[in-house]
Amino acid sequence: MAFCETTVWGGLVALGASWLSFAVIQLPIQLHIRETAERPAIVRLVRTDWIRVLAMVAHFAFAVVAIAVAG
């Protein structure tokens, strides 16, 4: 049971990291792009999106493990 709880908490941490990355890094860039449409800002947005993508992949992996252990 402890392993399942650990995977759930790990998934929540990964999800929180994704949300934090969006709120702190990507949202300001997106708002800047909305105002200026500068190409360097678009490139920076694409480069920083990998943080969120990797966090969501980790979240998915934790969810799969939690479901496998619980079932």
MOKABEL-V685949 format. One record per helix or strand. SS is the DSSP state (H for helix, E for strand). FROM is the first residue (numbers start at 1). LEN is the number of residues. Records with the same first field share a line. If there is no record, write none. Layout:
# MOKABEL-V685949
SS->FROM-LEN ; FROM-LEN
This chain:
# MOKABEL-V685949
H->2-35 ; 39-32
